[in-house]
């Protein structure tokens, strides 16, 4: 584990869940909850004779960014692909619940509290979704996390950060989409079904999961930014993600309502327009959609340097 200042320049893609959790909040403020020394492990994996992790592959805790209390959930893709089971799901659920309870207690005690002093939740996604070893328990955990997101609405903003190796897929892709704002790097990936599963079900001719360019054109951060699925695109460093969190953490809840991609009738109408556009266009590749957004050199957008891409790319508007 490196010190905080060294963490800032480290690639987010290459960082562990714990280093991401430590680096996203202010130096020395992170306190881990239900950490490895508590040894809360999956009972299901033990029964199957599989290896367990003393934190179940997920780091939870609380820190600060400026005056803002930040409740952090950070998934570790190196442990069973960041999959969510009973224990990891419970840690996610209770961290969000703790943030909501903390918010309610603060507001009741200090009714004039500024927005910058109210808590936010940050989820660093690195997961393929449900842990198949735990099947029903993992599915239930997803539902309970979604329930907490609904309870957080209008009180505690929930911000997704996606830039790790596994990405955010499966049921956790739904969870990420239901957060108030999504920050991605160009190496982050977001979707419902992962590339390997698409290839398995549809065939290699339809989708070649070994074609990295195709995978990133379909699920990668640049594509998601153009489509509006990601609100913000940042450089692949912990500092890059943290800088955007510094901007977002003190904002009022109403600002996050405008950022959210789902929920309101206007957002539903927007999604329906996207569906209608897809039916009309019948695009064969993401590049077709990038061109529709007004990008003249659509095929070259993956190769454009990051700063130039962010400064010049046109995002899809319907």
Residue frames as qw, qx, qy, qz and C-alpha x, y, z in Angstrom:
[[0.000, 0.889, 0.458, 0.000, 0.00, 0.00, 0.00],
 [0.450, 0.321, 0.002, 0.833, 1.45, 3.36, -1.03],
 [0.104, -0.436, -0.404, 0.798, 1.13, 6.68, 0.73],
 [0.340, 0.741, 0.493, -0.303, -1.65, 9.03, -0.32],
 [0.148, 0.796, -0.245, -0.533, 0.42, 11.42, -2.45],
 [0.131, -0.303, 0.851, 0.408, 1.95, 8.60, -4.46],
 [0.384, 0.396, 0.830, -0.083, -1.51, 7.15, -5.04],
 [0.318, 0.733, 0.186, -0.573, -2.69, 10.28, -6.83],
 [0.256, 0.624, -0.529, -0.515, -0.54, 9.76, -9.91],
 [0.324, -0.097, 0.938, 0.075, -1.22, 6.02, -10.09],
 [0.335, -0.053, -0.672, -0.658, -3.30, 4.56, -12.91],
 [0.640, -0.092, 0.331, -0.687, -6.86, 4.03, -11.70],
 [0.844, 0.231, -0.369, -0.312, -7.05, 1.01, -14.01],
 [0.628, 0.276, -0.676, 0.271, -4.10, -0.65, -12.28],
 [0.153, -0.409, 0.550, -0.712, -5.00, 0.27, -8.69],
 [0.231, -0.224, -0.932, 0.168, -6.48, -2.05, -6.09],
 [0.317, -0.712, -0.535, -0.326, -9.89, -1.44, -4.55],
 [0.552, -0.667, -0.296, 0.402, -8.33, -0.33, -1.27],
 [0.409, -0.168, 0.143, 0.886, -5.91, 2.10, -2.91],
 [0.026, -0.487, -0.490, -0.722, -8.80, 3.59, -4.90],
 [0.441, -0.754, -0.484, -0.056, -10.83, 4.02, -1.71],
 [0.558, -0.529, -0.133, 0.625, -7.92, 5.68, 0.10],
 [0.368, -0.040, 0.288, 0.883, -6.97, 7.94, -2.79],
 [0.008, -0.601, -0.569, -0.561, -10.40, 9.27, -3.70],
 [0.391, -0.869, -0.300, -0.043, -10.93, 10.98, -0.33],
 [0.010, 0.909, -0.310, 0.278, -8.75, 13.51, 1.48],
 [0.521, 0.369, -0.686, 0.349, -5.43, 12.35, 2.87],
 [0.146, 0.121, -0.779, 0.598, -5.70, 10.53, 6.20],
 [0.494, -0.080, 0.210, -0.840, -9.50, 10.70, 6.44],
 [0.716, 0.024, -0.556, -0.422, -10.50, 7.19, 5.35],
 [0.420, -0.274, 0.754, -0.425, -11.79, 4.78, 7.99],
 [0.403, 0.058, -0.826, -0.390, -12.58, 1.28, 6.75],
 [0.668, -0.142, 0.354, -0.638, -15.78, -0.44, 7.86],
 [0.938, 0.052, 0.305, -0.156, -16.03, -4.25, 8.06],
 [0.313, 0.758, -0.555, -0.136, -12.45, -4.57, 6.84],
 [0.731, 0.251, -0.635, -0.005, -10.23, -7.64, 6.55],
 [0.096, 0.272, -0.770, 0.568, -9.37, -7.67, 10.25],
 [0.617, -0.058, 0.337, -0.709, -13.06, -8.22, 10.99],
 [0.034, -0.144, 0.971, 0.190, -12.93, -11.37, 8.84],
 [0.623, 0.354, 0.410, -0.565, -16.53, -11.23, 7.64],
 [0.017, -0.283, 0.821, 0.495, -16.33, -13.89, 4.93],
 [0.659, 0.080, -0.353, -0.660, -18.80, -15.58, 2.61],
 [0.631, -0.184, 0.690, -0.305, -20.39, -18.66, 4.23],
 [0.858, 0.430, 0.110, -0.259, -21.32, -19.98, 0.78],
 [0.498, 0.687, -0.528, 0.033, -17.77, -20.08, -0.58],
 [0.243, -0.477, 0.789, -0.301, -16.57, -21.90, 2.52],
 [0.787, 0.077, 0.507, -0.344, -19.25, -24.60, 2.07],
 [0.811, 0.572, -0.058, -0.112, -18.15, -25.07, -1.53],
 [0.846, -0.249, 0.184, 0.434, -14.54, -25.40, -0.47],
 [0.491, 0.694, 0.099, 0.517, -13.54, -22.25, -2.38],
 [0.453, -0.031, -0.283, 0.845, -11.10, -19.62, -1.15],
 [0.135, -0.893, -0.429, 0.024, -12.56, -16.67, 0.72],
 [0.330, 0.466, -0.145, 0.808, -11.39, -13.08, 1.12],
 [0.307, -0.370, -0.630, 0.610, -11.46, -11.48, 4.55],
 [0.165, 0.362, 0.127, -0.909, -13.18, -8.41, 3.05],
 [0.588, 0.453, 0.665, -0.083, -15.17, -10.48, 0.49],
 [0.470, 0.255, 0.487, 0.691, -13.56, -8.52, -2.32],
 [0.002, 0.802, 0.335, 0.494, -15.12, -5.17, -1.45],
 [0.382, -0.074, -0.382, 0.838, -13.77, -2.22, 0.53],
 [0.198, -0.800, -0.439, -0.359, -16.24, -0.01, 2.39],
 [0.481, -0.318, -0.357, 0.735, -15.60, 2.98, 4.60],
 [0.019, 0.949, 0.312, 0.046, -16.00, 6.69, 5.19],
 [0.540, -0.091, 0.005, 0.837, -13.73, 9.66, 4.59],
 [0.085, 0.837, 0.261, -0.474, -14.01, 13.31, 3.65],
 [0.480, 0.381, 0.308, 0.728, -13.56, 15.57, 0.65],
 [0.033, -0.450, 0.051, -0.891, -13.27, 19.04, 2.08],
 [0.391, -0.168, 0.474, -0.771, -16.28, 19.45, 4.37],
 [0.785, 0.062, -0.255, -0.562, -18.23, 16.64, 2.70],
 [0.594, -0.260, 0.746, -0.154, -18.52, 13.22, 4.39],
 [0.580, 0.407, -0.550, -0.443, -17.92, 10.59, 1.70],
 [0.788, -0.142, 0.562, -0.210, -19.13, 7.00, 2.11],
 [0.290, 0.570, -0.671, -0.374, -17.01, 4.81, -0.18],
 [0.896, 0.050, 0.425, -0.122, -17.72, 1.41, -1.73],
 [0.243, 0.700, -0.594, -0.311, -14.85, -0.02, -3.81],
 [0.968, 0.077, 0.173, -0.165, -14.99, -3.40, -5.55],
 [0.268, -0.602, 0.707, 0.257, -11.95, -5.63, -6.15],
 [0.782, 0.422, -0.240, -0.391, -11.96, -7.34, -9.53],
 [0.292, 0.473, -0.829, 0.067, -9.10, -9.66, -8.60],
 [0.267, -0.025, 0.878, -0.397, -11.39, -11.59, -6.25],
 [0.350, 0.409, 0.843, 0.011, -13.84, -13.67, -8.34],
 [0.213, 0.431, 0.507, 0.715, -14.15, -10.87, -10.88],
 [0.103, -0.083, 0.214, -0.968, -15.54, -8.42, -8.33],
 [0.411, -0.364, -0.724, -0.418, -18.73, -10.49, -8.23],
 [0.342, -0.359, 0.310, -0.811, -21.36, -9.60, -5.63],
 [0.480, -0.213, -0.851, 0.013, -22.53, -12.17, -3.10],
 [0.484, -0.716, -0.500, -0.047, -24.28, -12.06, 0.25],
 [0.555, -0.549, -0.179, 0.598, -21.50, -10.42, 2.28],
 [0.306, 0.005, 0.260, 0.916, -20.31, -7.97, -0.38],
 [0.149, -0.574, -0.544, -0.594, -23.91, -7.03, -1.10],
 [0.497, -0.734, -0.439, 0.147, -24.62, -6.49, 2.59],
 [0.484, -0.362, -0.029, 0.796, -21.58, -4.21, 2.84],
 [0.106, 0.262, 0.405, 0.869, -22.84, -2.15, -0.10],
 [0.329, -0.667, -0.574, -0.344, -26.39, -1.95, 1.26],
 [0.547, -0.689, -0.359, 0.311, -25.35, -0.98, 4.77],
 [0.419, -0.153, 0.067, 0.892, -22.83, 1.63, 3.61],
 [0.067, -0.405, -0.417, -0.811, -25.55, 3.42, 1.61],
 [0.495, -0.678, -0.525, -0.143, -28.02, 3.01, 4.50],
 [0.568, -0.455, -0.259, 0.635, -25.44, 4.42, 6.91],
 [0.224, 0.087, 0.196, 0.951, -25.01, 7.46, 4.66],
 [0.280, -0.558, -0.498, -0.602, -28.79, 8.03, 4.56],
 [0.596, -0.646, -0.453, 0.149, -29.13, 7.66, 8.35],
 [0.500, -0.262, -0.100, 0.819, -26.17, 9.99, 8.88],
 [0.039, 0.321, 0.336, 0.885, -27.78, 12.55, 6.55],
 [0.429, -0.648, -0.512, -0.367, -31.10, 12.37, 8.40],
 [0.621, -0.558, -0.352, 0.423, -29.45, 12.75, 11.81],
 [0.395, -0.066, 0.050, 0.915, -27.37, 15.71, 10.62],
 [0.095, -0.425, -0.399, -0.807, -30.32, 17.54, 9.06],
 [0.525, -0.669, -0.511, -0.121, -32.48, 16.95, 12.15],
 [0.607, -0.527, -0.232, 0.548, -29.77, 18.32, 14.42],
 [0.224, -0.439, 0.174, 0.853, -28.47, 21.09, 12.13],
 [0.498, 0.667, 0.548, -0.081, -31.33, 22.24, 9.85],
 [0.239, 0.934, -0.110, -0.243, -29.19, 25.04, 8.37],
 [0.669, -0.309, 0.546, 0.399, -26.40, 22.69, 7.29],
 [0.306, 0.653, -0.382, -0.579, -24.85, 23.64, 3.94],
 [0.917, 0.332, -0.091, -0.202, -24.96, 21.26, 0.97],
 [0.465, 0.617, -0.601, 0.203, -21.19, 20.90, 1.15],
 [0.216, -0.410, 0.748, -0.475, -21.51, 19.42, 4.66],
 [0.854, 0.040, 0.254, -0.452, -24.05, 16.74, 3.71],
 [0.550, -0.299, 0.755, 0.198, -22.85, 13.22, 2.84],
 [0.666, 0.479, -0.359, -0.446, -22.41, 11.62, -0.58],
 [0.855, -0.133, 0.499, 0.041, -21.80, 7.99, -1.59],
 [0.331, 0.673, -0.561, -0.349, -19.09, 7.04, -4.07],
 [0.911, -0.006, 0.409, -0.060, -19.12, 3.55, -5.65],
 [0.099, 0.621, -0.684, -0.369, -16.00, 2.38, -7.50],
 [0.916, 0.183, 0.174, -0.312, -17.36, -0.37, -9.73],
 [0.203, 0.508, -0.810, -0.210, -15.26, -3.36, -10.79],
 [0.519, 0.023, 0.778, -0.353, -17.63, -6.27, -11.24],
 [0.171, -0.007, -0.814, -0.555, -19.29, -8.69, -13.60],
 [0.605, -0.312, -0.227, -0.697, -22.43, -8.74, -11.44],
 [0.848, -0.379, 0.113, -0.352, -23.88, -11.64, -9.43],
 [0.097, -0.484, 0.867, -0.066, -21.51, -14.17, -7.86],
 [0.718, 0.043, -0.530, -0.450, -22.79, -17.38, -9.39],
 [0.363, 0.060, -0.862, 0.348, -21.53, -19.40, -6.41],
 [0.041, 0.216, 0.640, -0.736, -24.11, -17.58, -4.31],
 [0.021, -0.393, -0.771, -0.500, -26.89, -17.27, -6.92],
 [0.254, -0.757, -0.555, -0.234, -30.03, -16.22, -5.03],
 [0.480, -0.680, -0.214, 0.512, -28.14, -14.39, -2.30],
 [0.355, -0.145, 0.289, 0.877, -26.28, -12.39, -4.94],
 [0.020, -0.504, -0.592, -0.629, -29.48, -11.54, -6.81],
 [0.379, -0.790, -0.477, 0.069, -31.15, -10.45, -3.59],
 [0.478, -0.472, -0.035, 0.740, -28.15, -8.25, -2.82],
 [0.198, 0.189, 0.428, 0.861, -28.60, -6.45, -6.15],
 [0.230, -0.682, -0.574, -0.391, -32.27, -5.78, -5.38],
 [0.500, -0.723, -0.340, 0.334, -31.43, -4.49, -1.92],
 [0.407, -0.225, 0.138, 0.874, -28.77, -2.13, -3.30],
 [0.013, 0.407, 0.512, 0.757, -31.29, -0.75, -5.81],
 [0.386, -0.745, -0.540, -0.063, -33.76, -0.28, -2.95],
 [0.489, -0.586, -0.155, 0.628, -31.22, 1.78, -1.03],
 [0.273, 0.070, 0.338, 0.898, -30.51, 3.90, -4.12],
 [0.172, -0.632, -0.556, -0.511, -34.21, 4.74, -4.28],
 [0.501, -0.749, -0.383, 0.201, -34.22, 5.67, -0.58],
 [0.503, -0.327, 0.039, 0.799, -31.17, 7.90, -1.14],
 [0.234, 0.535, 0.466, 0.665, -32.93, 9.93, -3.87],
 [0.164, -0.833, -0.213, -0.483, -33.35, 13.55, -2.92],
 [0.645, -0.761, 0.061, 0.028, -31.14, 13.11, 0.14],
 [0.546, -0.568, 0.515, 0.338, -27.74, 11.56, -0.55],
 [0.588, 0.668, -0.339, -0.305, -26.18, 11.77, -4.04],
 [0.842, -0.180, 0.484, 0.158, -24.66, 8.49, -5.22],
 [0.327, 0.799, -0.399, -0.309, -21.76, 8.86, -7.66],
 [0.963, 0.073, 0.228, 0.126, -20.38, 5.97, -9.75],
 [0.032, 0.789, -0.542, -0.289, -16.73, 5.86, -10.78],
 [0.938, 0.193, 0.289, 0.001, -15.82, 3.35, -13.48],
 [0.330, 0.835, -0.435, -0.070, -12.25, 2.90, -14.63],
 [0.510, -0.461, 0.725, -0.046, -11.06, -0.49, -13.43],
 [0.006, -0.291, 0.869, 0.400, -10.13, -3.59, -15.42],
 [0.196, 0.295, 0.935, -0.032, -13.35, -5.59, -15.10],
 [0.188, -0.262, -0.366, -0.873, -15.72, -2.68, -15.71],
 [0.399, 0.103, 0.577, -0.705, -19.35, -2.69, -14.55],
 [0.408, 0.042, -0.725, -0.554, -21.49, -5.42, -16.07],
 [0.302, -0.305, -0.900, 0.069, -24.41, -7.70, -15.26],
 [0.303, -0.781, -0.546, -0.012, -26.83, -6.54, -12.58],
 [0.429, -0.582, -0.102, 0.683, -24.25, -4.05, -11.35],
 [0.213, 0.178, 0.434, 0.857, -24.47, -2.38, -14.76],
 [0.244, -0.707, -0.560, -0.356, -28.09, -1.63, -13.85],
 [0.511, -0.698, -0.306, 0.396, -26.99, -0.34, -10.44],
 [0.414, -0.206, 0.160, 0.872, -24.40, 1.97, -12.01],
 [0.033, 0.411, 0.520, 0.748, -27.01, 3.33, -14.43],
 [0.381, -0.746, -0.523, -0.159, -29.30, 4.09, -11.47],
 [0.493, -0.404, -0.246, 0.730, -26.76, 6.29, -9.68],
 [0.089, 0.900, 0.243, -0.352, -26.97, 10.08, -9.82],
 [0.293, 0.868, -0.346, -0.201, -23.79, 10.67, -11.83],
 [0.954, 0.018, 0.184, 0.237, -21.24, 8.49, -13.62],
 [0.007, 0.863, -0.457, -0.216, -17.55, 9.35, -13.96],
 [0.960, 0.132, 0.200, 0.147, -15.54, 7.16, -16.34],
 [0.214, -0.622, 0.542, 0.522, -12.06, 7.02, -17.78],
 [0.585, 0.469, -0.443, -0.492, -11.53, 5.94, -21.37],
 [0.271, 0.243, -0.931, 0.025, -10.50, 2.52, -20.02],
 [0.429, 0.075, 0.668, -0.603, -13.69, 2.07, -18.01],
 [0.252, -0.092, -0.809, -0.523, -16.35, -0.22, -19.45],
 [0.393, 0.132, 0.537, -0.735, -20.07, -0.25, -18.74],
 [0.487, 0.038, -0.614, -0.620, -22.88, -2.49, -19.96],
 [0.821, -0.209, 0.200, -0.493, -25.46, -5.09, -19.06],
 [0.987, 0.052, 0.142, 0.054, -23.93, -8.11, -20.80],
 [0.380, -0.682, 0.489, 0.390, -20.16, -8.56, -20.91],
 [0.404, 0.599, -0.525, -0.450, -18.32, -9.12, -24.22],
 [0.002, -0.235, 0.971, 0.044, -17.54, -12.78, -23.54],
 [0.406, 0.316, 0.765, -0.388, -21.18, -13.56, -22.79],
 [0.526, 0.633, -0.019, -0.568, -22.35, -11.79, -25.96],
 [0.286, 0.495, -0.758, -0.315, -19.89, -13.86, -28.00],
 [0.179, -0.042, 0.969, -0.168, -20.98, -17.05, -26.28],
 [0.443, 0.461, 0.631, -0.440, -24.67, -16.42, -26.96],
 [0.499, 0.751, 0.050, -0.429, -24.50, -14.70, -30.37],
 [0.886, 0.280, 0.202, 0.310, -21.40, -16.24, -31.91],
 [0.520, -0.417, 0.193, 0.720, -17.95, -14.91, -32.71],
 [0.310, 0.381, 0.516, 0.701, -19.11, -13.67, -36.11],
 [0.168, -0.853, -0.416, -0.266, -21.62, -11.36, -34.41],
 [0.259, -0.915, 0.213, -0.222, -19.31, -10.14, -31.64],
 [0.798, 0.224, -0.410, 0.381, -15.66, -11.06, -31.26],
 [0.563, -0.823, -0.067, 0.011, -14.78, -10.56, -27.58],
 [0.760, -0.244, 0.142, 0.586, -11.05, -10.82, -28.39],
 [0.357, 0.576, 0.237, 0.696, -11.30, -7.69, -30.58],
 [0.349, -0.438, -0.415, 0.717, -10.32, -5.08, -27.99],
 [0.008, 0.022, -0.203, -0.979, -11.07, -2.17, -30.33],
 [0.393, -0.379, -0.643, -0.537, -14.60, -3.51, -30.86],
 [0.488, -0.493, -0.656, 0.298, -15.10, -4.04, -27.12],
 [0.250, -0.374, -0.236, 0.861, -14.06, -0.48, -26.30],
 [0.133, -0.115, -0.404, -0.898, -16.10, 0.95, -29.20],
 [0.477, -0.422, -0.672, -0.379, -19.13, -0.78, -27.69],
 [0.634, -0.637, -0.432, 0.076, -18.70, -0.55, -23.92],
 [0.599, -0.027, -0.218, 0.770, -15.72, 1.77, -23.32],
 [0.195, -0.616, -0.340, 0.683, -15.60, 5.19, -21.69],
 [0.027, -0.214, 0.341, 0.915, -15.30, 7.19, -24.91],
 [0.206, -0.315, -0.773, -0.511, -18.40, 5.57, -26.38],
 [0.293, -0.613, -0.699, 0.225, -20.38, 5.95, -23.15],
 [0.166, -0.479, -0.129, 0.852, -19.41, 9.63, -22.97],
 [0.094, 0.014, -0.522, -0.848, -20.59, 10.28, -26.54],
 [0.306, -0.405, -0.807, -0.301, -23.86, 8.44, -25.85],
 [0.338, -0.556, 0.098, -0.753, -24.47, 10.40, -22.63],
 [0.838, -0.330, -0.433, -0.025, -24.37, 7.27, -20.47],
 [0.629, -0.264, -0.284, 0.673, -21.34, 8.73, -18.67],
 [0.048, -0.969, -0.226, 0.086, -21.67, 12.28, -17.39],
 [0.085, -0.913, 0.382, 0.117, -17.94, 12.91, -17.18],
 [0.926, 0.253, -0.117, 0.255, -14.78, 11.50, -18.75],
 [0.315, -0.894, 0.319, 0.020, -11.50, 11.89, -16.86],
 [0.401, 0.616, -0.676, 0.049, -7.88, 10.82, -17.19],
 [0.899, -0.142, -0.413, -0.018, -6.82, 7.38, -15.98],
 [0.322, 0.273, -0.620, 0.661, -5.37, 8.41, -12.63],
 [0.336, -0.554, -0.693, 0.317, -6.77, 8.36, -9.12],
 [0.138, -0.367, -0.122, 0.912, -6.14, 12.12, -9.10],
 [0.152, -0.100, -0.535, -0.825, -8.24, 12.51, -12.26],
 [0.407, -0.496, -0.738, -0.208, -11.24, 10.82, -10.67],
 [0.384, -0.499, -0.506, 0.589, -10.69, 12.58, -7.35],
 [0.090, -0.118, 0.091, 0.985, -10.57, 16.02, -9.01],
 [0.331, -0.311, -0.563, -0.691, -14.01, 15.47, -10.49],
 [0.503, -0.520, -0.679, 0.121, -15.31, 14.25, -7.12],
 [0.292, -0.299, -0.278, 0.865, -13.95, 17.43, -5.53],
 [0.155, -0.081, -0.307, -0.935, -16.12, 19.37, -8.01],
 [0.491, -0.327, -0.643, -0.489, -19.22, 17.25, -7.45],
 [0.419, -0.257, -0.779, 0.390, -19.22, 16.45, -3.72],
 [0.049, -0.282, -0.428, 0.857, -20.36, 19.88, -2.43],
 [0.218, -0.147, -0.469, -0.843, -23.14, 20.34, -5.01],
 [0.543, 0.014, 0.418, -0.728, -26.80, 20.49, -3.94],
 [0.499, 0.149, 0.853, -0.045, -28.99, 17.45, -4.52],
 [0.535, 0.711, 0.255, -0.378, -30.99, 19.34, -7.17],
 [0.205, 0.716, -0.550, -0.377, -27.89, 19.51, -9.39],
 [0.212, -0.196, 0.952, 0.099, -27.63, 15.72, -9.33],
 [0.566, 0.467, 0.590, -0.338, -31.30, 15.42, -10.30],
 [0.478, 0.771, -0.151, -0.393, -30.38, 17.12, -13.57],
 [0.050, 0.574, -0.793, -0.200, -27.39, 14.80, -14.13],
 [0.554, -0.020, 0.813, -0.178, -29.27, 11.56, -13.57],
 [0.136, 0.183, -0.733, -0.641, -29.95, 9.61, -16.76],
 [0.324, -0.335, -0.844, -0.266, -33.17, 7.88, -15.63],
 [0.124, -0.326, -0.698, 0.626, -36.20, 8.55, -13.44],
 [0.247, 0.467, 0.214, -0.822, -38.09, 11.61, -14.65],
 [0.661, 0.581, 0.450, -0.149, -40.64, 11.63, -17.50],
 [0.320, 0.875, -0.280, -0.232, -38.21, 13.76, -19.51],
 [0.196, -0.536, 0.810, 0.132, -35.44, 11.19, -19.07],
 [0.621, 0.198, 0.755, -0.075, -37.79, 8.38, -20.08],
 [0.568, 0.778, 0.158, -0.217, -38.74, 10.33, -23.21],
 [0.092, 0.797, -0.557, -0.216, -35.05, 10.79, -23.99],
 [0.404, -0.254, 0.876, 0.066, -34.40, 7.06, -23.71],
 [0.646, 0.474, 0.580, -0.145, -37.37, 6.29, -25.95],
 [0.413, 0.861, -0.153, -0.253, -35.97, 8.68, -28.55],
 [0.124, -0.606, 0.767, 0.171, -32.66, 6.82, -28.45],
 [0.562, 0.098, 0.821, -0.036, -34.47, 3.52, -29.00],
 [0.585, 0.721, 0.308, -0.207, -36.36, 5.04, -31.95],
 [0.187, 0.843, -0.435, -0.257, -33.10, 6.42, -33.38],
 [0.335, -0.360, 0.862, 0.122, -31.45, 2.99, -33.14],
 [0.616, 0.378, 0.684, -0.094, -34.42, 1.40, -34.93],
 [0.461, 0.854, 0.052, -0.237, -34.20, 4.04, -37.66],
 [0.076, 0.802, -0.562, -0.187, -30.44, 3.88, -38.13],
 [0.999, 0.026, 0.033, 0.007, -29.84, 0.14, -37.68],
 [0.054, 0.849, -0.525, -0.001, -26.17, 0.93, -36.91],
 [0.935, 0.146, -0.312, 0.084, -23.67, -1.84, -37.58],
 [0.653, 0.017, -0.362, 0.666, -20.98, -0.31, -35.37],
 [0.305, -0.746, -0.335, 0.488, -20.67, 2.35, -32.68],
 [0.310, -0.183, 0.292, 0.886, -18.79, 4.47, -35.20],
 [0.002, 0.508, 0.644, 0.572, -22.06, 4.94, -37.10],
 [0.334, -0.818, -0.461, 0.086, -23.59, 6.51, -33.98],
 [0.449, -0.509, 0.014, 0.734, -20.54, 8.72, -33.42],
 [0.200, 0.137, 0.482, 0.842, -20.93, 10.03, -36.96],
 [0.175, -0.689, -0.630, -0.312, -24.65, 10.65, -36.34],
 [0.422, -0.739, -0.305, 0.429, -23.62, 12.79, -33.36],
 [0.249, 0.969, -0.007, -0.010, -21.77, 15.05, -35.80],
 [0.517, -0.623, 0.483, 0.334, -18.21, 13.76, -35.49],
 [0.584, 0.693, -0.287, -0.311, -16.59, 14.05, -38.91],
 [0.390, 0.482, -0.783, 0.055, -13.69, 11.72, -38.20],
 [0.819, -0.356, 0.129, -0.431, -15.73, 9.15, -36.29],
 [0.960, 0.075, -0.245, 0.112, -13.49, 6.12, -37.07],
 [0.531, 0.427, -0.413, 0.605, -10.45, 7.94, -35.70],
 [0.417, -0.741, 0.073, -0.522, -11.96, 8.96, -32.35],
 [0.916, -0.389, -0.067, 0.079, -10.47, 6.00, -30.47],
 [0.783, 0.118, -0.047, 0.609, -6.95, 7.07, -31.50],
 [0.068, 0.810, -0.009, 0.582, -7.26, 10.79, -30.73],
 [0.331, 0.131, -0.622, 0.697, -5.26, 11.84, -27.63],
 [0.230, -0.550, -0.754, 0.275, -7.45, 12.09, -24.53],
 [0.082, -0.521, -0.215, 0.822, -7.31, 15.87, -24.07],
 [0.141, 0.146, -0.497, -0.844, -8.08, 16.47, -27.74],
 [0.221, -0.336, -0.884, -0.239, -10.96, 13.98, -27.61],
 [0.178, -0.605, -0.638, 0.443, -12.62, 15.61, -24.60],
 [0.061, -0.488, -0.008, 0.871, -12.12, 19.08, -26.05],
 [0.219, 0.266, -0.488, -0.802, -13.56, 18.40, -29.49],
 [0.014, -0.197, -0.968, -0.157, -15.90, 15.38, -29.46],
 [0.472, -0.153, -0.129, -0.858, -19.60, 15.94, -30.16],
 [0.205, 0.041, 0.906, -0.367, -22.01, 14.06, -27.95],
 [0.075, -0.353, -0.831, -0.424, -25.23, 12.49, -29.18],
 [0.237, 0.207, 0.351, -0.882, -28.31, 14.69, -28.89],
 [0.037, -0.340, -0.863, -0.370, -31.86, 13.54, -29.71]]
